[in-house]
Amino acid sequence: MRVISESGEQLGVMRRADALRAAEDVGLDLVEISPSATPPVAKIIDWGKFQYQKMKEQQRNKRSVRSSEIKQMRLGLKIGQHDLEIKLRKIREFLEAGDKVKILVIFRGREMAHQDVGRELMKKIIGLLEDDAVVDQQPQMSGRNLSVVVRSNNNAKAKNP
């Protein structure tokens, strides 16, 4: 097996017993780094320190990866223009943060008879958001809710260059 010292210099190819003896001489452990290589590569290191550094690296990697969430914005059928603008501003904030947004138009009571009004409201919302968002899931009725999922335009550019 090919052996690398704790300082990173190559000690050469040696038998397993010789490599273990070399590791014991310096008071460290012999760790197989690349078993599939020809010949296999082993390194003389402090196993506890190696494990600690590996764990810290995994924590750093985990911290840097951010999964996007699906945020939800609920609107009534009789929403006023100013209230709609405030909801749209909040949706844009979610999109800038990299989250997907599920927009729900809620039908209450007899409003179910006017689903066409809800669809027009949804078209208006999608039209107002077209500079900032892409429709990920087309509008669909589920129970008393008309919903659509949108994601940021930036994500669309990144996925389809």
ABEGO torsion letter per residue (X at the ends): XBBBBAAGBBAEBBBAAAAAAAAAAAGBBBBBABAABOBBBBBBBBAAAAAAAAAAAAAAAAAABBBBBBBBBBBBAABBAAAAAAAAAAAAAAAAAGBBBBBBBBBBEAAAABAAAAAAAAAAAAAAAAAABBBABBBBBBEABBBBBBBBAAAAAAABX
